[in-house]
Amino acid sequence: MKRIEPDLIILDIHLPKFDGIYYLRLIRKKYNLPIIILSARSEESEQIRGIELGADDYITKPFSMGILFAKINAIFRRKIQSSILEEINIGNLVL
């Protein structure tokens, strides 16, 4: 996290060793950056849990790339509106 300094994290819940909720908690302890959860778990209780633990959005699988990009754009739009002077880095692209 320190080396890459991401502007947004897309976090899957089903990960080897530890689940995404574990990583969500770790990230939230130190960082305040947008996190979108991707999960095959579509139960309302799971979605609420993810949001309450700090995710900014929760997308269930299967999903379309259009939905994912629209949600990412909405997060960046809010981020830009709240801090016009802040740079946003997406790979090699700087906004």
N, CA, C and O atoms as CSV, one atom per row, in Angstrom:
chain,resi,resn,atom,element,x,y,z
A,1,MET,N,N,0.834,-1.193,0.000
A,1,MET,CA,C,0.000,0.000,0.000
A,1,MET,C,C,0.874,1.250,0.000
A,1,MET,O,O,0.596,2.198,-0.735
A,2,LYS,N,N,1.917,1.263,0.808
A,2,LYS,CA,C,2.768,2.446,0.883
A,2,LYS,C,C,3.522,2.674,-0.418
A,2,LYS,O,O,3.690,3.812,-0.855
A,3,ARG,N,N,3.976,1.590,-1.034
A,3,ARG,CA,C,4.767,1.708,-2.262
A,3,ARG,C,C,3.904,2.098,-3.448
A,3,ARG,O,O,4.301,2.950,-4.244
A,4,ILE,N,N,2.744,1.499,-3.579
A,4,ILE,CA,C,1.889,1.728,-4.736
A,4,ILE,C,C,1.026,2.975,-4.572
A,4,ILE,O,O,0.787,3.688,-5.547
A,5,GLU,N,N,0.556,3.251,-3.365
A,5,GLU,CA,C,-0.334,4.370,-3.066
A,5,GLU,C,C,-1.543,4.415,-4.012
A,5,GLU,O,O,-1.688,5.360,-4.787
A,6,PRO,N,N,-2.404,3.400,-3.948
A,6,PRO,CA,C,-3.560,3.365,-4.862
A,6,PRO,C,C,-4.583,4.448,-4.530
A,6,PRO,O,O,-4.688,4.893,-3.387
A,7,ASP,N,N,-5.325,4.858,-5.535
A,7,ASP,CA,C,-6.407,5.816,-5.350
A,7,ASP,C,C,-7.725,5.118,-5.088
A,7,ASP,O,O,-8.681,5.742,-4.625
A,8,LEU,N,N,-7.784,3.816,-5.383
A,8,LEU,CA,C,-9.003,3.034,-5.202
A,8,LEU,C,C,-8.609,1.571,-5.121
A,8,LEU,O,O,-7.669,1.136,-5.787
A,9,ILE,N,N,-9.325,0.815,-4.307
A,9,ILE,CA,C,-9.096,-0.628,-4.212
A,9,ILE,C,C,-10.372,-1.346,-4.610
A,9,ILE,O,O,-11.460,-1.011,-4.142
A,10,ILE,N,N,-10.227,-2.337,-5.477
A,10,ILE,CA,C,-11.316,-3.254,-5.801
A,10,ILE,C,C,-10.952,-4.561,-5.115
A,10,ILE,O,O,-9.967,-5.210,-5.468
A,11,LEU,N,N,-11.755,-4.936,-4.135
A,11,LEU,CA,C,-11.416,-6.026,-3.235
A,11,LEU,C,C,-12.405,-7.170,-3.366
A,11,LEU,O,O,-13.606,-6.996,-3.158
A,12,ASP,N,N,-11.891,-8.337,-3.711
A,12,ASP,CA,C,-12.735,-9.530,-3.768
A,12,ASP,C,C,-12.848,-10.116,-2.365
A,12,ASP,O,O,-11.890,-10.071,-1.594
A,13,ILE,N,N,-13.987,-10.654,-2.039
A,13,ILE,CA,C,-14.184,-11.265,-0.729
A,13,ILE,C,C,-13.515,-12.632,-0.656
A,13,ILE,O,O,-12.933,-12.979,0.371
A,14,HIS,N,N,-13.591,-13.411,-1.728
A,14,HIS,CA,C,-13.023,-14.764,-1.741
A,14,HIS,C,C,-11.560,-14.702,-2.153
A,14,HIS,O,O,-11.235,-14.676,-3.340
A,15,LEU,N,N,-10.683,-14.678,-1.154
A,15,LEU,CA,C,-9.244,-14.644,-1.388
A,15,LEU,C,C,-8.601,-15.812,-0.656
A,15,LEU,O,O,-9.143,-16.296,0.338
A,16,PRO,N,N,-7.453,-16.266,-1.137
A,16,PRO,CA,C,-6.783,-17.351,-0.424
A,16,PRO,C,C,-6.239,-16.866,0.922
A,16,PRO,O,O,-5.952,-15.680,1.091
A,17,LYS,N,N,-6.104,-17.754,1.842
A,17,LYS,CA,C,-5.572,-17.517,3.180
A,17,LYS,C,C,-6.533,-16.721,4.052
A,17,LYS,O,O,-7.078,-17.277,5.005
A,18,PHE,N,N,-6.765,-15.429,3.764
A,18,PHE,CA,C,-7.697,-14.594,4.516
A,18,PHE,C,C,-8.752,-14.068,3.554
A,18,PHE,O,O,-8.469,-13.868,2.372
A,19,ASP,N,N,-9.961,-13.843,4.048
A,19,ASP,CA,C,-10.994,-13.308,3.160
A,19,ASP,C,C,-10.855,-11.787,3.029
A,19,ASP,O,O,-10.107,-11.153,3.773
A,20,GLY,N,N,-11.572,-11.232,2.091
A,20,GLY,CA,C,-11.499,-9.805,1.811
A,20,GLY,C,C,-11.927,-8.932,2.977
A,20,GLY,O,O,-11.443,-7.808,3.113
A,21,ILE,N,N,-12.823,-9.424,3.818
A,21,ILE,CA,C,-13.261,-8.654,4.988
A,21,ILE,C,C,-12.085,-8.426,5.932
A,21,ILE,O,O,-11.965,-7.349,6.517
A,22,TYR,N,N,-11.231,-9.407,6.085
A,22,TYR,CA,C,-10.023,-9.264,6.901
A,22,TYR,C,C,-9.165,-8.118,6.354
A,22,TYR,O,O,-8.718,-7.254,7.108
A,23,TYR,N,N,-8.942,-8.122,5.043
A,23,TYR,CA,C,-8.123,-7.071,4.429
A,23,TYR,C,C,-8.823,-5.712,4.489
A,23,TYR,O,O,-8.168,-4.685,4.670
A,24,LEU,N,N,-10.136,-5.701,4.340
A,24,LEU,CA,C,-10.894,-4.457,4.454
A,24,LEU,C,C,-10.652,-3.814,5.816
A,24,LEU,O,O,-10.409,-2.610,5.904
A,25,ARG,N,N,-10.718,-4.609,6.865
A,25,ARG,CA,C,-10.482,-4.093,8.219
A,25,ARG,C,C,-9.060,-3.555,8.369
A,25,ARG,O,O,-8.853,-2.487,8.945
A,26,LEU,N,N,-8.080,-4.299,7.847
A,26,LEU,CA,C,-6.692,-3.840,7.928
A,26,LEU,C,C,-6.488,-2.524,7.186
A,26,LEU,O,O,-5.844,-1.610,7.701
A,27,ILE,N,N,-7.028,-2.430,5.999
A,27,ILE,CA,C,-6.877,-1.220,5.190
A,27,ILE,C,C,-7.520,-0.034,5.892
A,27,ILE,O,O,-6.932,1.045,5.957
A,28,ARG,N,N,-8.722,-0.227,6.415
A,28,ARG,CA,C,-9.456,0.866,7.061
A,28,ARG,C,C,-8.762,1.395,8.316
A,28,ARG,O,O,-8.960,2.551,8.689
A,29,LYS,N,N,-7.950,0.557,8.972
A,29,LYS,CA,C,-7.235,1.010,10.167
A,29,LYS,C,C,-6.216,2.098,9.836
A,29,LYS,O,O,-5.942,2.966,10.664
A,30,LYS,N,N,-5.651,2.053,8.620
A,30,LYS,CA,C,-4.563,2.974,8.272
A,30,LYS,C,C,-4.887,3.929,7.129
A,30,LYS,O,O,-4.276,4.993,7.028
A,31,TYR,N,N,-5.829,3.571,6.271
A,31,TYR,CA,C,-6.032,4.346,5.043
A,31,TYR,C,C,-7.488,4.750,4.873
A,31,TYR,O,O,-8.405,4.034,5.272
A,32,ASN,N,N,-7.670,5.907,4.274
A,32,ASN,CA,C,-9.012,6.390,3.954
A,32,ASN,C,C,-9.092,6.574,2.439
A,32,ASN,O,O,-9.048,7.694,1.928
A,33,LEU,N,N,-9.208,5.473,1.751
A,33,LEU,CA,C,-9.331,5.535,0.301
A,33,LEU,C,C,-10.517,4.694,-0.121
A,33,LEU,O,O,-10.931,3.789,0.605
A,34,PRO,N,N,-11.073,4.988,-1.302
A,34,PRO,CA,C,-12.272,4.258,-1.736
A,34,PRO,C,C,-12.010,2.763,-1.921
A,34,PRO,O,O,-10.987,2.358,-2.473
A,35,ILE,N,N,-12.948,1.964,-1.451
A,35,ILE,CA,C,-12.870,0.513,-1.607
A,35,ILE,C,C,-14.203,0.019,-2.148
A,35,ILE,O,O,-15.262,0.306,-1.591
A,36,ILE,N,N,-14.129,-0.731,-3.245
A,36,ILE,CA,C,-15.299,-1.396,-3.818
A,36,ILE,C,C,-15.110,-2.889,-3.608
A,36,ILE,O,O,-14.088,-3.452,-3.997
A,37,ILE,N,N,-16.094,-3.527,-2.994
A,37,ILE,CA,C,-16.063,-4.973,-2.800
A,37,ILE,C,C,-16.725,-5.646,-3.991
A,37,ILE,O,O,-17.786,-5.222,-4.450
A,38,LEU,N,N,-16.087,-6.697,-4.483
A,38,LEU,CA,C,-16.682,-7.586,-5.475
A,38,LEU,C,C,-16.924,-8.917,-4.783
A,38,LEU,O,O,-16.039,-9.430,-4.098
A,39,SER,N,N,-18.104,-9.477,-4.953
A,39,SER,CA,C,-18.385,-10.732,-4.266
A,39,SER,C,C,-19.475,-11.521,-4.968
A,39,SER,O,O,-20.387,-10.963,-5.578
A,40,ALA,N,N,-19.351,-12.831,-4.863
A,40,ALA,CA,C,-20.422,-13.708,-5.325
A,40,ALA,C,C,-21.524,-13.791,-4.278
A,40,ALA,O,O,-22.625,-14.263,-4.561
A,41,ARG,N,N,-21.224,-13.329,-3.067
A,41,ARG,CA,C,-22.213,-13.324,-1.985
A,41,ARG,C,C,-23.186,-12.168,-2.220
A,41,ARG,O,O,-22.827,-10.998,-2.079
A,42,SER,N,N,-24.389,-12.506,-2.571
A,42,SER,CA,C,-25.354,-11.462,-2.921
A,42,SER,C,C,-26.402,-11.205,-1.836
A,42,SER,O,O,-27.314,-10.398,-2.020
A,43,GLU,N,N,-26.262,-11.898,-0.708
A,43,GLU,CA,C,-27.241,-11.703,0.360
A,43,GLU,C,C,-27.169,-10.270,0.876
A,43,GLU,O,O,-26.090,-9.690,1.000
A,44,GLU,N,N,-28.329,-9.719,1.170
A,44,GLU,CA,C,-28.393,-8.344,1.661
A,44,GLU,C,C,-27.536,-8.170,2.917
A,44,GLU,O,O,-26.862,-7.151,3.070
A,45,SER,N,N,-27.560,-9.155,3.813
A,45,SER,CA,C,-26.789,-9.048,5.059
A,45,SER,C,C,-25.290,-8.938,4.784
A,45,SER,O,O,-24.590,-8.214,5.491
A,46,GLU,N,N,-24.788,-9.640,3.775
A,46,GLU,CA,C,-23.371,-9.563,3.410
A,46,GLU,C,C,-23.032,-8.193,2.836
A,46,GLU,O,O,-21.976,-7.631,3.128
A,47,GLN,N,N,-23.934,-7.662,2.018
A,47,GLN,CA,C,-23.701,-6.340,1.440
A,47,GLN,C,C,-23.691,-5.274,2.538
A,47,GLN,O,O,-22.830,-4.393,2.543
A,48,ILE,N,N,-24.631,-5.354,3.450
A,48,ILE,CA,C,-24.688,-4.403,4.569
A,48,ILE,C,C,-23.430,-4.515,5.409
A,48,ILE,O,O,-22.850,-3.501,5.796
A,49,ARG,N,N,-23.005,-5.730,5.694
A,49,ARG,CA,C,-21.792,-5.950,6.484
A,49,ARG,C,C,-20.584,-5.298,5.825
A,49,ARG,O,O,-19.803,-4.623,6.495
A,50,GLY,N,N,-20.424,-5.493,4.528
A,50,GLY,CA,C,-19.293,-4.906,3.808
A,50,GLY,C,C,-19.299,-3.385,3.861
A,50,GLY,O,O,-18.261,-2.760,4.075
A,51,ILE,N,N,-20.465,-2.798,3.668
A,51,ILE,CA,C,-20.585,-1.332,3.717
A,51,ILE,C,C,-20.333,-0.829,5.139
A,51,ILE,O,O,-19.627,0.161,5.329
A,52,GLU,N,N,-20.903,-1.501,6.131
A,52,GLU,CA,C,-20.718,-1.068,7.514
A,52,GLU,C,C,-19.274,-1.188,7.985
A,52,GLU,O,O,-18.844,-0.442,8.865
A,53,LEU,N,N,-18.524,-2.119,7.408
A,53,LEU,CA,C,-17.126,-2.286,7.788
A,53,LEU,C,C,-16.193,-1.338,7.032
A,53,LEU,O,O,-14.985,-1.333,7.267
A,54,GLY,N,N,-16.754,-0.537,6.125
A,54,GLY,CA,C,-15.923,0.488,5.503
A,54,GLY,C,C,-15.850,0.502,3.994
A,54,GLY,O,O,-15.196,1.376,3.425
A,55,ALA,N,N,-16.497,-0.436,3.325
A,55,ALA,CA,C,-16.492,-0.395,1.862
A,55,ALA,C,C,-17.366,0.758,1.381
A,55,ALA,O,O,-18.375,1.088,2.004
A,56,ASP,N,N,-16.973,1.358,0.280
A,56,ASP,CA,C,-17.756,2.447,-0.296
A,56,ASP,C,C,-18.858,1.941,-1.215
A,56,ASP,O,O,-19.859,2.622,-1.439
A,57,ASP,N,N,-18.663,0.750,-1.738
A,57,ASP,CA,C,-19.675,0.145,-2.596
A,57,ASP,C,C,-19.483,-1.363,-2.568
A,57,ASP,O,O,-18.436,-1.858,-2.152
A,58,TYR,N,N,-20.502,-2.086,-3.015
A,58,TYR,CA,C,-20.494,-3.549,-3.003
A,58,TYR,C,C,-21.145,-3.994,-4.303
A,58,TYR,O,O,-22.310,-3.686,-4.555
A,59,ILE,N,N,-20.405,-4.710,-5.118
A,59,ILE,CA,C,-20.919,-5.183,-6.409
A,59,ILE,C,C,-20.947,-6.705,-6.383
A,59,ILE,O,O,-19.951,-7.350,-6.057
A,60,THR,N,N,-22.095,-7.269,-6.729
A,60,THR,CA,C,-22.207,-8.725,-6.739
A,60,THR,C,C,-21.878,-9.282,-8.121
A,60,THR,O,O,-22.143,-8.661,-9.150
A,61,LYS,N,N,-21.287,-10.484,-8.103
A,61,LYS,CA,C,-20.953,-11.192,-9.337
A,61,LYS,C,C,-22.158,-12.000,-9.776
A,61,LYS,O,O,-22.903,-12.476,-8.919
A,62,PRO,N,N,-22.381,-12.174,-11.035
A,62,PRO,CA,C,-21.657,-11.545,-12.138
A,62,PRO,C,C,-22.056,-10.080,-12.275
A,62,PRO,O,O,-23.154,-9.686,-11.884
A,63,PHE,N,N,-21.164,-9.291,-12.826
A,63,PHE,CA,C,-21.426,-7.874,-13.020
A,63,PHE,C,C,-20.898,-7.475,-14.390
A,63,PHE,O,O,-20.087,-8.187,-14.981
A,64,SER,N,N,-21.351,-6.360,-14.880
A,64,SER,CA,C,-20.854,-5.875,-16.170
A,64,SER,C,C,-19.740,-4.870,-15.923
A,64,SER,O,O,-19.716,-4.204,-14.888
A,65,MET,N,N,-18.835,-4.763,-16.856
A,65,MET,CA,C,-17.762,-3.779,-16.751
A,65,MET,C,C,-18.346,-2.369,-16.767
A,65,MET,O,O,-17.785,-1.461,-16.152
A,66,GLY,N,N,-19.454,-2.178,-17.455
A,66,GLY,CA,C,-20.105,-0.871,-17.476
A,66,GLY,C,C,-20.519,-0.425,-16.087
A,66,GLY,O,O,-20.319,0.734,-15.722
A,67,ILE,N,N,-21.097,-1.337,-15.303
A,67,ILE,CA,C,-21.487,-1.021,-13.925
A,67,ILE,C,C,-20.253,-0.710,-13.088
A,67,ILE,O,O,-20.241,0.270,-12.342
A,68,LEU,N,N,-19.211,-1.537,-13.206
A,68,LEU,CA,C,-17.991,-1.293,-12.444
A,68,LEU,C,C,-17.401,0.077,-12.778
A,68,LEU,O,O,-17.062,0.838,-11.871
A,69,PHE,N,N,-17.275,0.399,-14.062
A,69,PHE,CA,C,-16.704,1.691,-14.456
A,69,PHE,C,C,-17.586,2.850,-14.015
A,69,PHE,O,O,-17.068,3.894,-13.620
A,70,ALA,N,N,-18.891,2.696,-14.072
A,70,ALA,CA,C,-19.794,3.767,-13.632
A,70,ALA,C,C,-19.623,4.029,-12.132
A,70,ALA,O,O,-19.622,5.182,-11.700
A,71,LYS,N,N,-19.482,2.983,-11.354
A,71,LYS,CA,C,-19.303,3.145,-9.912
A,71,LYS,C,C,-17.937,3.762,-9.591
A,71,LYS,O,O,-17.833,4.602,-8.696
A,72,ILE,N,N,-16.899,3.354,-10.310
A,72,ILE,CA,C,-15.576,3.958,-10.132
A,72,ILE,C,C,-15.631,5.439,-10.491
A,72,ILE,O,O,-15.107,6.276,-9.756
A,73,ASN,N,N,-16.263,5.766,-11.618
A,73,ASN,CA,C,-16.383,7.169,-12.021
A,73,ASN,C,C,-17.146,7.987,-10.992
A,73,ASN,O,O,-16.790,9.138,-10.739
A,74,ALA,N,N,-18.182,7.420,-10.395
A,74,ALA,CA,C,-18.957,8.140,-9.380
A,74,ALA,C,C,-18.090,8.430,-8.153
A,74,ALA,O,O,-18.156,9.520,-7.585
A,75,ILE,N,N,-17.286,7.459,-7.754
A,75,ILE,CA,C,-16.389,7.669,-6.602
A,75,ILE,C,C,-15.389,8.765,-6.907
A,75,ILE,O,O,-15.170,9.646,-6.076
A,76,PHE,N,N,-14.771,8.730,-8.093
A,76,PHE,CA,C,-13.790,9.757,-8.444
A,76,PHE,C,C,-14.439,11.123,-8.626
A,76,PHE,O,O,-13.827,12.148,-8.324
A,77,ARG,N,N,-15.668,11.142,-9.115
A,77,ARG,CA,C,-16.382,12.410,-9.271
A,77,ARG,C,C,-16.591,13.061,-7.903
A,77,ARG,O,O,-16.389,14.265,-7.748
A,78,ARG,N,N,-16.994,12.266,-6.920
A,78,ARG,CA,C,-17.153,12.794,-5.555
A,78,ARG,C,C,-15.820,13.221,-4.974
A,78,ARG,O,O,-15.734,14.243,-4.293
A,79,LYS,N,N,-14.776,12.445,-5.240
A,79,LYS,CA,C,-13.444,12.771,-4.733
A,79,LYS,C,C,-12.941,14.076,-5.339
A,79,LYS,O,O,-12.359,14.905,-4.640
A,80,ILE,N,N,-13.163,14.256,-6.625
A,80,ILE,CA,C,-12.728,15.484,-7.288
A,80,ILE,C,C,-13.509,16.675,-6.760
A,80,ILE,O,O,-12.931,17.737,-6.531
A,81,GLN,N,N,-14.798,16.519,-6.566
A,81,GLN,CA,C,-15.616,17.617,-6.057
A,81,GLN,C,C,-15.212,18.003,-4.640
A,81,GLN,O,O,-15.309,19.174,-4.274
A,82,SER,N,N,-14.760,17.043,-3.833
A,82,SER,CA,C,-14.394,17.352,-2.453
A,82,SER,C,C,-12.984,17.906,-2.333
A,82,SER,O,O,-12.647,18.535,-1.330
A,83,SER,N,N,-12.155,17.677,-3.351
A,83,SER,CA,C,-10.777,18.180,-3.295
A,83,SER,C,C,-10.270,18.442,-4.704
A,83,SER,O,O,-9.607,17.593,-5.299
A,84,ILE,N,N,-10.578,19.603,-5.230
A,84,ILE,CA,C,-10.212,19.955,-6.601
A,84,ILE,C,C,-8.704,19.928,-6.807
A,84,ILE,O,O,-8.254,19.607,-7.907
A,85,LEU,N,N,-7.915,20.247,-5.806
A,85,LEU,CA,C,-6.476,20.351,-5.960
A,85,LEU,C,C,-5.750,19.015,-5.870
A,85,LEU,O,O,-4.555,18.951,-6.158
A,86,GLU,N,N,-6.428,17.965,-5.484
A,86,GLU,CA,C,-5.794,16.672,-5.304
A,86,GLU,C,C,-5.656,15.931,-6.630
A,86,GLU,O,O,-6.581,15.934,-7.442
A,87,GLU,N,N,-4.490,15.288,-6.857
A,87,GLU,CA,C,-4.273,14.478,-8.048
A,87,GLU,C,C,-4.886,13.090,-7.849
A,87,GLU,O,O,-4.939,12.577,-6.731
A,88,ILE,N,N,-5.348,12.494,-8.950
A,88,ILE,CA,C,-5.828,11.121,-8.931
A,88,ILE,C,C,-4.974,10.346,-9.921
A,88,ILE,O,O,-4.870,10.723,-11.088
A,89,ASN,N,N,-4.358,9.255,-9.451
A,89,ASN,CA,C,-3.494,8.433,-10.278
A,89,ASN,C,C,-4.194,7.123,-10.612
A,89,ASN,O,O,-4.626,6.390,-9.723
A,90,ILE,N,N,-4.297,6.842,-11.903
A,90,ILE,CA,C,-4.853,5.571,-12.365
A,90,ILE,C,C,-3.788,4.963,-13.285
A,90,ILE,O,O,-3.694,5.322,-14.459
A,91,GLY,N,N,-2.998,4.051,-12.747
A,91,GLY,CA,C,-1.873,3.521,-13.520
A,91,GLY,C,C,-0.932,4.659,-13.883
A,91,GLY,O,O,-0.444,5.366,-13.001
A,92,ASN,N,N,-0.676,4.840,-15.165
A,92,ASN,CA,C,0.187,5.912,-15.626
A,92,ASN,C,C,-0.574,7.207,-15.901
A,92,ASN,O,O,0.028,8.213,-16.274
A,93,LEU,N,N,-1.871,7.185,-15.722
A,93,LEU,CA,C,-2.705,8.345,-15.984
A,93,LEU,C,C,-2.869,9.157,-14.709
A,93,LEU,O,O,-3.201,8.612,-13.656
A,94,VAL,N,N,-2.634,10.465,-14.805
A,94,VAL,CA,C,-2.795,11.363,-13.670
A,94,VAL,C,C,-3.873,12.362,-14.025
A,94,VAL,O,O,-3.767,13.063,-15.031
A,95,LEU,N,N,-4.926,12.436,-13.194
A,95,LEU,CA,C,-6.003,13.399,-13.393
A,95,LEU,C,C,-5.837,14.532,-12.402
A,95,LEU,O,O,-6.640,15.465,-12.390
